[in-house]
C-alpha cells in the first residue's frame, strides 16, 4: 500500500524533517546500547564511553527537533 503523499511543499518538508528526527533517535539508541554494552563488558570501561556519548547526543538531537513548533510564513 502506498504511503500518503503530502499535497504541499511545506507538508513534504515536515514529513522529511519527521523522518530525519526518527532516524536520528533510532541511530542514537543503537549507538547508546552499543556503548553501554562495551562499557559493561570490557575490562576498561572507557572503551564504550565515546559510543555512549554519541548515542546520547543523537537521541537528544532527535528529541529536541520533535518538540519544536513550526512557524507559519
PyMOL Python script that loads the backbone (N, CA, C, O; Angstrom):
from pymol import cmd

cmd.read_pdbstr("""\
ATOM      1  N   UNK A   1       0.847  -1.174   0.000  1.00  0.00           N
ATOM      2  CA  UNK A   1       0.000   0.000   0.000  1.00  0.00           C
ATOM      3  C   UNK A   1       0.896   1.242   0.000  1.00  0.00           C
ATOM      4  O   UNK A   1       1.888   1.294   0.728  1.00  0.00           O
ATOM      5  N   UNK A   2       0.549   2.226  -0.807  1.00  0.00           N
ATOM      6  CA  UNK A   2       1.352   3.444  -0.910  1.00  0.00           C
ATOM      7  C   UNK A   2       1.133   4.333   0.300  1.00  0.00           C
ATOM      8  O   UNK A   2       0.043   4.396   0.868  1.00  0.00           O
ATOM      9  N   UNK A   3       2.216   5.023   0.677  1.00  0.00           N
ATOM     10  CA  UNK A   3       2.103   5.994   1.760  1.00  0.00           C
ATOM     11  C   UNK A   3       1.381   7.228   1.229  1.00  0.00           C
ATOM     12  O   UNK A   3       1.399   7.506   0.030  1.00  0.00           O
ATOM     13  N   UNK A   4       0.749   7.960   2.137  1.00  0.00           N
ATOM     14  CA  UNK A   4       0.102   9.200   1.727  1.00  0.00           C
ATOM     15  C   UNK A   4       1.170  10.218   1.373  1.00  0.00           C
ATOM     16  O   UNK A   4       2.172  10.356   2.074  1.00  0.00           O
ATOM     17  N   UNK A   5       0.946  10.921   0.288  1.00  0.00           N
ATOM     18  CA  UNK A   5       1.904  11.930  -0.140  1.00  0.00           C
ATOM     19  C   UNK A   5       1.363  13.310   0.235  1.00  0.00           C
ATOM     20  O   UNK A   5       0.192  13.607  -0.003  1.00  0.00           O
ATOM     21  N   UNK A   6       2.212  14.145   0.818  1.00  0.00           N
ATOM     22  CA  UNK A   6       1.751  15.494   1.174  1.00  0.00           C
ATOM     23  C   UNK A   6       1.437  16.300  -0.087  1.00  0.00           C
ATOM     24  O   UNK A   6       2.109  16.161  -1.108  1.00  0.00           O
ATOM     25  N   UNK A   7       0.422  17.132  -0.002  1.00  0.00           N
ATOM     26  CA  UNK A   7      -0.007  17.887  -1.169  1.00  0.00           C
ATOM     27  C   UNK A   7       0.748  19.199  -1.334  1.00  0.00           C
ATOM     28  O   UNK A   7       0.735  19.778  -2.421  1.00  0.00           O
ATOM     29  N   UNK A   8       1.400  19.678  -0.293  1.00  0.00           N
ATOM     30  CA  UNK A   8       2.111  20.953  -0.383  1.00  0.00           C
ATOM     31  C   UNK A   8       3.591  20.739  -0.130  1.00  0.00           C
ATOM     32  O   UNK A   8       4.015  19.709   0.395  1.00  0.00           O
ATOM     33  N   UNK A   9       4.363  21.740  -0.516  1.00  0.00           N
ATOM     34  CA  UNK A   9       5.805  21.676  -0.294  1.00  0.00           C
ATOM     35  C   UNK A   9       6.124  21.724   1.205  1.00  0.00           C
ATOM     36  O   UNK A   9       7.058  21.069   1.667  1.00  0.00           O
ATOM     37  N   UNK A  10       5.346  22.502   1.956  1.00  0.00           N
ATOM     38  CA  UNK A  10       5.544  22.574   3.411  1.00  0.00           C
ATOM     39  C   UNK A  10       5.261  21.218   4.047  1.00  0.00           C
ATOM     40  O   UNK A  10       5.962  20.802   4.969  1.00  0.00           O
ATOM     41  N   UNK A  11       4.238  20.533   3.556  1.00  0.00           N
ATOM     42  CA  UNK A  11       3.933  19.195   4.069  1.00  0.00           C
ATOM     43  C   UNK A  11       5.043  18.213   3.767  1.00  0.00           C
ATOM     44  O   UNK A  11       5.355  17.355   4.592  1.00  0.00           O
ATOM     45  N   UNK A  12       5.646  18.329   2.592  1.00  0.00           N
ATOM     46  CA  UNK A  12       6.761  17.454   2.223  1.00  0.00           C
ATOM     47  C   UNK A  12       7.965  17.721   3.113  1.00  0.00           C
ATOM     48  O   UNK A  12       8.647  16.788   3.534  1.00  0.00           O
ATOM     49  N   UNK A  13       8.229  18.998   3.401  1.00  0.00           N
ATOM     50  CA  UNK A  13       9.354  19.340   4.281  1.00  0.00           C
ATOM     51  C   UNK A  13       9.122  18.806   5.689  1.00  0.00           C
ATOM     52  O   UNK A  13      10.041  18.286   6.322  1.00  0.00           O
ATOM     53  N   UNK A  14       7.896  18.936   6.174  1.00  0.00           N
ATOM     54  CA  UNK A  14       7.567  18.452   7.520  1.00  0.00           C
ATOM     55  C   UNK A  14       7.737  16.943   7.605  1.00  0.00           C
ATOM     56  O   UNK A  14       8.235  16.426   8.605  1.00  0.00           O
ATOM     57  N   UNK A  15       7.324  16.237   6.557  1.00  0.00           N
ATOM     58  CA  UNK A  15       7.466  14.774   6.537  1.00  0.00           C
ATOM     59  C   UNK A  15       8.935  14.376   6.514  1.00  0.00           C
ATOM     60  O   UNK A  15       9.330  13.426   7.189  1.00  0.00           O
ATOM     61  N   UNK A  16       9.748  15.095   5.743  1.00  0.00           N
ATOM     62  CA  UNK A  16      11.183  14.797   5.673  1.00  0.00           C
ATOM     63  C   UNK A  16      11.862  15.088   7.014  1.00  0.00           C
ATOM     64  O   UNK A  16      12.735  14.335   7.445  1.00  0.00           O
ATOM     65  N   UNK A  17      11.464  16.175   7.670  1.00  0.00           N
ATOM     66  CA  UNK A  17      12.036  16.500   8.979  1.00  0.00           C
ATOM     67  C   UNK A  17      11.667  15.447  10.015  1.00  0.00           C
ATOM     68  O   UNK A  17      12.500  15.058  10.835  1.00  0.00           O
ATOM     69  N   UNK A  18      10.431  14.988   9.980  1.00  0.00           N
ATOM     70  CA  UNK A  18       9.986  13.956  10.926  1.00  0.00           C
ATOM     71  C   UNK A  18      10.766  12.661  10.712  1.00  0.00           C
ATOM     72  O   UNK A  18      11.146  12.001  11.680  1.00  0.00           O
ATOM     73  N   UNK A  19      11.005  12.293   9.461  1.00  0.00           N
ATOM     74  CA  UNK A  19      11.773  11.079   9.155  1.00  0.00           C
ATOM     75  C   UNK A  19      13.206  11.230   9.654  1.00  0.00           C
ATOM     76  O   UNK A  19      13.762  10.291  10.224  1.00  0.00           O
ATOM     77  N   UNK A  20      13.811  12.401   9.447  1.00  0.00           N
ATOM     78  CA  UNK A  20      15.196  12.624   9.887  1.00  0.00           C
ATOM     79  C   UNK A  20      15.293  12.542  11.406  1.00  0.00           C
ATOM     80  O   UNK A  20      16.242  11.962  11.935  1.00  0.00           O
ATOM     81  N   UNK A  21      14.306  13.125  12.126  1.00  0.00           N
ATOM     82  CA  UNK A  21      14.316  13.058  13.584  1.00  0.00           C
ATOM     83  C   UNK A  21      14.158  11.618  14.051  1.00  0.00           C
ATOM     84  O   UNK A  21      14.826  11.184  14.990  1.00  0.00           O
ATOM     85  N   UNK A  22      13.284  10.891  13.400  1.00  0.00           N
ATOM     86  CA  UNK A  22      13.054   9.495  13.752  1.00  0.00           C
ATOM     87  C   UNK A  22      14.320   8.673  13.530  1.00  0.00           C
ATOM     88  O   UNK A  22      14.674   7.834  14.359  1.00  0.00           O
ATOM     89  N   UNK A  23      15.001   8.915  12.408  1.00  0.00           N
ATOM     90  CA  UNK A  23      16.247   8.201  12.119  1.00  0.00           C
ATOM     91  C   UNK A  23      17.325   8.548  13.135  1.00  0.00           C
ATOM     92  O   UNK A  23      18.086   7.681  13.563  1.00  0.00           O
ATOM     93  N   UNK A  24      17.389   9.816  13.517  1.00  0.00           N
ATOM     94  CA  UNK A  24      18.389  10.251  14.486  1.00  0.00           C
ATOM     95  C   UNK A  24      18.191   9.567  15.836  1.00  0.00           C
ATOM     96  O   UNK A  24      19.158   9.140  16.468  1.00  0.00           O
ATOM     97  N   UNK A  25      16.948   9.464  16.273  1.00  0.00           N
ATOM     98  CA  UNK A  25      16.658   8.800  17.546  1.00  0.00           C
ATOM     99  C   UNK A  25      17.007   7.319  17.449  1.00  0.00           C
ATOM    100  O   UNK A  25      17.595   6.759  18.374  1.00  0.00           O
ATOM    101  N   UNK A  26      16.650   6.684  16.338  1.00  0.00           N
ATOM    102  CA  UNK A  26      16.944   5.260  16.162  1.00  0.00           C
ATOM    103  C   UNK A  26      18.435   4.965  16.160  1.00  0.00           C
ATOM    104  O   UNK A  26      18.889   4.028  16.817  1.00  0.00           O
ATOM    105  N   UNK A  27      19.188   5.756  15.428  1.00  0.00           N
ATOM    106  CA  UNK A  27      20.638   5.563  15.388  1.00  0.00           C
ATOM    107  C   UNK A  27      21.243   5.866  16.753  1.00  0.00           C
ATOM    108  O   UNK A  27      22.181   5.192  17.179  1.00  0.00           O
ATOM    109  N   UNK A  28      20.715   6.872  17.441  1.00  0.00           N
ATOM    110  CA  UNK A  28      21.201   7.197  18.781  1.00  0.00           C
ATOM    111  C   UNK A  28      20.986   6.063  19.765  1.00  0.00           C
ATOM    112  O   UNK A  28      21.847   5.786  20.600  1.00  0.00           O
ATOM    113  N   UNK A  29      19.843   5.407  19.668  1.00  0.00           N
ATOM    114  CA  UNK A  29      19.565   4.267  20.549  1.00  0.00           C
ATOM    115  C   UNK A  29      20.556   3.137  20.272  1.00  0.00           C
ATOM    116  O   UNK A  29      21.068   2.518  21.205  1.00  0.00           O
ATOM    117  N   UNK A  30      20.826   2.869  19.006  1.00  0.00           N
ATOM    118  CA  UNK A  30      21.779   1.804  18.656  1.00  0.00           C
ATOM    119  C   UNK A  30      23.171   2.136  19.194  1.00  0.00           C
ATOM    120  O   UNK A  30      23.813   1.283  19.808  1.00  0.00           O
ATOM    121  N   UNK A  31      23.639   3.358  18.973  1.00  0.00           N
ATOM    122  CA  UNK A  31      24.957   3.750  19.479  1.00  0.00           C
ATOM    123  C   UNK A  31      24.990   3.693  21.003  1.00  0.00           C
ATOM    124  O   UNK A  31      25.973   3.243  21.592  1.00  0.00           O
ATOM    125  N   UNK A  32      23.917   4.151  21.636  1.00  0.00           N
ATOM    126  CA  UNK A  32      23.872   4.137  23.100  1.00  0.00           C
ATOM    127  C   UNK A  32      23.926   2.726  23.659  1.00  0.00           C
ATOM    128  O   UNK A  32      24.648   2.473  24.624  1.00  0.00           O
ATOM    129  N   UNK A  33      23.174   1.802  23.069  1.00  0.00           N
ATOM    130  CA  UNK A  33      23.198   0.423  23.551  1.00  0.00           C
ATOM    131  C   UNK A  33      24.540  -0.241  23.292  1.00  0.00           C
ATOM    132  O   UNK A  33      25.033  -1.000  24.126  1.00  0.00           O
ATOM    133  N   UNK A  34      25.134   0.045  22.137  1.00  0.00           N
ATOM    134  CA  UNK A  34      26.460  -0.497  21.849  1.00  0.00           C
ATOM    135  C   UNK A  34      27.483   0.047  22.843  1.00  0.00           C
ATOM    136  O   UNK A  34      28.313  -0.706  23.354  1.00  0.00           O
ATOM    137  N   UNK A  35      27.428   1.345  23.118  1.00  0.00           N
ATOM    138  CA  UNK A  35      28.342   1.943  24.083  1.00  0.00           C
ATOM    139  C   UNK A  35      28.144   1.382  25.480  1.00  0.00           C
ATOM    140  O   UNK A  35      29.115   1.125  26.192  1.00  0.00           O
ATOM    141  N   UNK A  36      26.895   1.191  25.874  1.00  0.00           N
ATOM    142  CA  UNK A  36      26.603   0.627  27.190  1.00  0.00           C
ATOM    143  C   UNK A  36      27.131  -0.805  27.293  1.00  0.00           C
ATOM    144  O   UNK A  36      27.693  -1.195  28.316  1.00  0.00           O
ATOM    145  N   UNK A  37      26.944  -1.579  26.225  1.00  0.00           N
ATOM    146  CA  UNK A  37      27.440  -2.955  26.208  1.00  0.00           C
ATOM    147  C   UNK A  37      28.962  -2.985  26.324  1.00  0.00           C
ATOM    148  O   UNK A  37      29.512  -3.760  27.107  1.00  0.00           O
ATOM    149  N   UNK A  38      29.634  -2.156  25.556  1.00  0.00           N
ATOM    150  CA  UNK A  38      31.101  -2.108  25.638  1.00  0.00           C
ATOM    151  C   UNK A  38      31.546  -1.618  27.015  1.00  0.00           C
ATOM    152  O   UNK A  38      32.518  -2.117  27.580  1.00  0.00           O
ATOM    153  N   UNK A  39      30.825  -0.641  27.539  1.00  0.00           N
ATOM    154  CA  UNK A  39      31.157  -0.075  28.847  1.00  0.00           C
ATOM    155  C   UNK A  39      31.090  -1.146  29.936  1.00  0.00           C
ATOM    156  O   UNK A  39      31.933  -1.187  30.832  1.00  0.00           O
ATOM    157  N   UNK A  40      30.075  -2.014  29.849  1.00  0.00           N
ATOM    158  CA  UNK A  40      29.888  -3.039  30.878  1.00  0.00           C
ATOM    159  C   UNK A  40      30.695  -4.314  30.626  1.00  0.00           C
ATOM    160  O   UNK A  40      31.052  -5.010  31.577  1.00  0.00           O
ATOM    161  N   UNK A  41      30.985  -4.628  29.371  1.00  0.00           N
ATOM    162  CA  UNK A  41      31.584  -5.925  29.047  1.00  0.00           C
ATOM    163  C   UNK A  41      33.108  -5.932  29.035  1.00  0.00           C
ATOM    164  O   UNK A  41      33.719  -6.965  29.310  1.00  0.00           O
ATOM    165  N   UNK A  42      33.716  -4.824  28.728  1.00  0.00           N
ATOM    166  CA  UNK A  42      35.170  -4.795  28.600  1.00  0.00           C
ATOM    167  C   UNK A  42      35.782  -4.350  29.933  1.00  0.00           C
ATOM    168  O   UNK A  42      35.185  -3.572  30.677  1.00  0.00           O
ATOM    169  N   UNK A  43      36.975  -4.857  30.214  1.00  0.00           N
ATOM    170  CA  UNK A  43      37.647  -4.533  31.476  1.00  0.00           C
ATOM    171  C   UNK A  43      37.920  -3.041  31.636  1.00  0.00           C
ATOM    172  O   UNK A  43      37.923  -2.526  32.754  1.00  0.00           O
ATOM    173  N   UNK A  44      38.151  -2.346  30.523  1.00  0.00           N
ATOM    174  CA  UNK A  44      38.366  -0.899  30.598  1.00  0.00           C
ATOM    175  C   UNK A  44      37.067  -0.206  30.226  1.00  0.00           C
ATOM    176  O   UNK A  44      36.704  -0.188  29.050  1.00  0.00           O
ATOM    177  N   UNK A  45      36.364   0.359  31.180  1.00  0.00           N
ATOM    178  CA  UNK A  45      35.058   0.953  30.890  1.00  0.00           C
ATOM    179  C   UNK A  45      35.123   2.149  29.949  1.00  0.00           C
ATOM    180  O   UNK A  45      34.104   2.532  29.373  1.00  0.00           O
ATOM    181  N   UNK A  46      36.300   2.745  29.782  1.00  0.00           N
ATOM    182  CA  UNK A  46      36.408   3.913  28.921  1.00  0.00           C
ATOM    183  C   UNK A  46      36.237   3.548  27.453  1.00  0.00           C
ATOM    184  O   UNK A  46      36.022   4.431  26.622  1.00  0.00           O
ATOM    185  N   UNK A  47      36.327   2.268  27.118  1.00  0.00           N
ATOM    186  CA  UNK A  47      36.210   1.851  25.720  1.00  0.00           C
ATOM    187  C   UNK A  47      34.821   2.144  25.160  1.00  0.00           C
ATOM    188  O   UNK A  47      34.704   2.494  23.986  1.00  0.00           O
ATOM    189  N   UNK A  48      33.793   2.015  25.945  1.00  0.00           N
ATOM    190  CA  UNK A  48      32.436   2.248  25.452  1.00  0.00           C
ATOM    191  C   UNK A  48      31.932   3.660  25.634  1.00  0.00           C
ATOM    192  O   UNK A  48      30.862   4.007  25.133  1.00  0.00           O
ATOM    193  N   UNK A  49      32.681   4.474  26.340  1.00  0.00           N
ATOM    194  CA  UNK A  49      32.221   5.828  26.642  1.00  0.00           C
ATOM    195  C   UNK A  49      31.985   6.695  25.398  1.00  0.00           C
ATOM    196  O   UNK A  49      30.974   7.396  25.352  1.00  0.00           O
ATOM    197  N   UNK A  50      32.871   6.684  24.384  1.00  0.00           N
ATOM    198  CA  UNK A  50      32.585   7.514  23.202  1.00  0.00           C
ATOM    199  C   UNK A  50      31.292   7.119  22.494  1.00  0.00           C
ATOM    200  O   UNK A  50      30.536   7.990  22.062  1.00  0.00           O
ATOM    201  N   UNK A  51      31.031   5.830  22.372  1.00  0.00           N
ATOM    202  CA  UNK A  51      29.799   5.379  21.730  1.00  0.00           C
ATOM    203  C   UNK A  51      28.582   5.804  22.554  1.00  0.00           C
ATOM    204  O   UNK A  51      27.562   6.214  21.999  1.00  0.00           O
ATOM    205  N   UNK A  52      28.694   5.707  23.857  1.00  0.00           N
ATOM    206  CA  UNK A  52      27.599   6.096  24.737  1.00  0.00           C
ATOM    207  C   UNK A  52      27.309   7.592  24.603  1.00  0.00           C
ATOM    208  O   UNK A  52      26.146   7.994  24.569  1.00  0.00           O
ATOM    209  N   UNK A  53      28.338   8.402  24.529  1.00  0.00           N
ATOM    210  CA  UNK A  53      28.163   9.853  24.388  1.00  0.00           C
ATOM    211  C   UNK A  53      27.525  10.182  23.042  1.00  0.00           C
ATOM    212  O   UNK A  53      26.616  11.010  22.979  1.00  0.00           O
ATOM    213  N   UNK A  54      27.985   9.550  21.969  1.00  0.00           N
ATOM    214  CA  UNK A  54      27.403   9.789  20.644  1.00  0.00           C
ATOM    215  C   UNK A  54      25.923   9.404  20.635  1.00  0.00           C
ATOM    216  O   UNK A  54      25.097  10.115  20.062  1.00  0.00           O
ATOM    217  N   UNK A  55      25.595   8.287  21.264  1.00  0.00           N
ATOM    218  CA  UNK A  55      24.200   7.862  21.341  1.00  0.00           C
ATOM    219  C   UNK A  55      23.340   8.858  22.083  1.00  0.00           C
ATOM    220  O   UNK A  55      22.230   9.164  21.649  1.00  0.00           O
ATOM    221  N   UNK A  56      23.832   9.366  23.187  1.00  0.00           N
ATOM    222  CA  UNK A  56      23.073  10.349  23.969  1.00  0.00           C
ATOM    223  C   UNK A  56      22.865  11.631  23.165  1.00  0.00           C
ATOM    224  O   UNK A  56      21.779  12.209  23.184  1.00  0.00           O
ATOM    225  N   UNK A  57      23.907  12.074  22.461  1.00  0.00           N
ATOM    226  CA  UNK A  57      23.802  13.297  21.663  1.00  0.00           C
ATOM    227  C   UNK A  57      22.788  13.129  20.539  1.00  0.00           C
ATOM    228  O   UNK A  57      21.972  14.021  20.306  1.00  0.00           O
ATOM    229  N   UNK A  58      22.826  11.994  19.836  1.00  0.00           N
ATOM    230  CA  UNK A  58      21.890  11.774  18.734  1.00  0.00           C
ATOM    231  C   UNK A  58      20.441  11.685  19.222  1.00  0.00           C
ATOM    232  O   UNK A  58      19.537  12.235  18.592  1.00  0.00           O
ATOM    233  N   UNK A  59      20.226  11.003  20.323  1.00  0.00           N
ATOM    234  CA  UNK A  59      18.867  10.926  20.868  1.00  0.00           C
ATOM    235  C   UNK A  59      18.395  12.316  21.299  1.00  0.00           C
ATOM    236  O   UNK A  59      17.243  12.679  21.065  1.00  0.00           O
ATOM    237  N   UNK A  60      19.271  13.086  21.920  1.00  0.00           N
ATOM    238  CA  UNK A  60      18.901  14.440  22.350  1.00  0.00           C
ATOM    239  C   UNK A  60      18.556  15.321  21.149  1.00  0.00           C
ATOM    240  O   UNK A  60      17.601  16.096  21.208  1.00  0.00           O
ATOM    241  N   UNK A  61      19.317  15.211  20.068  1.00  0.00           N
ATOM    242  CA  UNK A  61      19.021  15.997  18.870  1.00  0.00           C
ATOM    243  C   UNK A  61      17.674  15.605  18.272  1.00  0.00           C
ATOM    244  O   UNK A  61      16.902  16.465  17.846  1.00  0.00           O
ATOM    245  N   UNK A  62      17.402  14.328  18.244  1.00  0.00           N
ATOM    246  CA  UNK A  62      16.123  13.873  17.702  1.00  0.00           C
ATOM    247  C   UNK A  62      14.954  14.306  18.555  1.00  0.00           C
ATOM    248  O   UNK A  62      13.903  14.671  18.029  1.00  0.00           O
ATOM    249  N   UNK A  63      15.122  14.271  19.873  1.00  0.00           N
ATOM    250  CA  UNK A  63      14.037  14.675  20.761  1.00  0.00           C
ATOM    251  C   UNK A  63      13.834  16.190  20.724  1.00  0.00           C
ATOM    252  O   UNK A  63      12.700  16.662  20.807  1.00  0.00           O
ATOM    253  N   UNK A  64      14.912  16.949  20.602  1.00  0.00           N
ATOM    254  CA  UNK A  64      14.815  18.402  20.553  1.00  0.00           C
ATOM    255  C   UNK A  64      14.035  18.847  19.319  1.00  0.00           C
ATOM    256  O   UNK A  64      13.217  19.764  19.396  1.00  0.00           O
ATOM    257  N   UNK A  65      14.283  18.208  18.200  1.00  0.00           N
ATOM    258  CA  UNK A  65      13.575  18.563  16.977  1.00  0.00           C
ATOM    259  C   UNK A  65      12.109  18.229  17.035  1.00  0.00           C
ATOM    260  O   UNK A  65      11.309  18.883  16.364  1.00  0.00           O
ATOM    261  N   UNK A  66      11.726  17.243  17.806  1.00  0.00           N
ATOM    262  CA  UNK A  66      10.333  16.844  17.899  1.00  0.00           C
ATOM    263  C   UNK A  66       9.478  17.807  18.698  1.00  0.00           C
ATOM    264  O   UNK A  66       8.264  17.871  18.500  1.00  0.00           O
ATOM    265  N   UNK A  67      10.094  18.555  19.597  1.00  0.00           N
ATOM    266  CA  UNK A  67       9.333  19.489  20.443  1.00  0.00           C
ATOM    267  C   UNK A  67       9.182  20.860  19.807  1.00  0.00           C
ATOM    268  O   UNK A  67       8.363  21.661  20.257  1.00  0.00           O
ATOM    269  N   UNK A  68       9.947  21.137  18.783  1.00  0.00           N
ATOM    270  CA  UNK A  68       9.964  22.466  18.186  1.00  0.00           C
ATOM    271  C   UNK A  68       8.661  22.730  17.426  1.00  0.00           C
ATOM    272  O   UNK A  68       8.134  21.838  16.761  1.00  0.00           O
ATOM    273  N   UNK A  69       8.152  23.939  17.528  1.00  0.00           N
ATOM    274  CA  UNK A  69       6.946  24.314  16.801  1.00  0.00           C
ATOM    275  C   UNK A  69       7.324  24.893  15.453  1.00  0.00           C
ATOM    276  O   UNK A  69       8.347  25.565  15.322  1.00  0.00           O
ATOM    277  N   UNK A  70       6.516  24.638  14.473  1.00  0.00           N
ATOM    278  CA  UNK A  70       6.734  25.240  13.164  1.00  0.00           C
ATOM    279  C   UNK A  70       6.220  26.657  13.139  1.00  0.00           C
ATOM    280  O   UNK A  70       5.321  27.004  13.905  1.00  0.00           O
ATOM    281  N   UNK A  71       6.772  27.481  12.275  1.00  0.00           N
ATOM    282  CA  UNK A  71       6.304  28.855  12.141  1.00  0.00           C
ATOM    283  C   UNK A  71       5.459  28.962  10.888  1.00  0.00           C
ATOM    284  O   UNK A  71       5.741  28.311   9.882  1.00  0.00           O
ATOM    285  N   UNK A  72       4.446  29.764  10.949  1.00  0.00           N
ATOM    286  CA  UNK A  72       3.584  29.988   9.776  1.00  0.00           C
ATOM    287  C   UNK A  72       4.107  31.169   9.009  1.00  0.00           C
ATOM    288  O   UNK A  72       4.117  32.292   9.514  1.00  0.00           O
ATOM    289  N   UNK A  73       4.543  30.924   7.786  1.00  0.00           N
ATOM    290  CA  UNK A  73       5.067  32.021   6.928  1.00  0.00           C
ATOM    291  C   UNK A  73       4.047  32.414   5.913  1.00  0.00           C
ATOM    292  O   UNK A  73       4.293  33.310   5.106  1.00  0.00           O
TER     293      UNK A  73
END
""", "prot")
cmd.dss("prot")
cmd.show_as("cartoon", "prot")
cmd.util.cbc("prot")
cmd.orient("prot")
